[in-house]
Amino acid sequence: MQTAVRELAEETGLELSHLSQQVSVLRRAGIVGSRRVRNNVICSLCDPQTAELLAVARRILTANLRQGQVMLKELD
């Protein structure tokens, strides 16, 4: 999947300059690739399996947060 950095900034609420810096770091690490199309920078994951890895990590973190919320409710 390819996405314009400007669109990512709008979706995440991050400032465009900050997001561009993060994309640069990810590009140097070989995680994303980017190309310029007119005035837009388009980026995409270099390996589609990265999206799968992040989805699994999100499920694990979400489950842990839910468990923590249950424990907090039990303490109240």
Residue pairs with C-beta under 8 A, 6 or more apart in sequence:
1 44
1 45
1 51
2 42
2 43
2 44
3 42
3 43
3 44
4 40
4 41
4 42
4 43
5 16
5 19
5 20
5 23
5 34
5 40
5 41
5 42
5 43
6 16
6 40
6 41
8 14
8 19
8 43
9 15
9 16
9 19
12 19
14 22
20 41
23 32
23 34
23 41
23 43
26 32
26 43
27 33
27 34
27 43
30 46
31 45
31 46
31 47
31 50
32 43
32 44
32 45
32 46
33 43
33 44
33 45
33 46
34 41
34 42
34 43
34 44
35 41
35 42
36 42
45 51
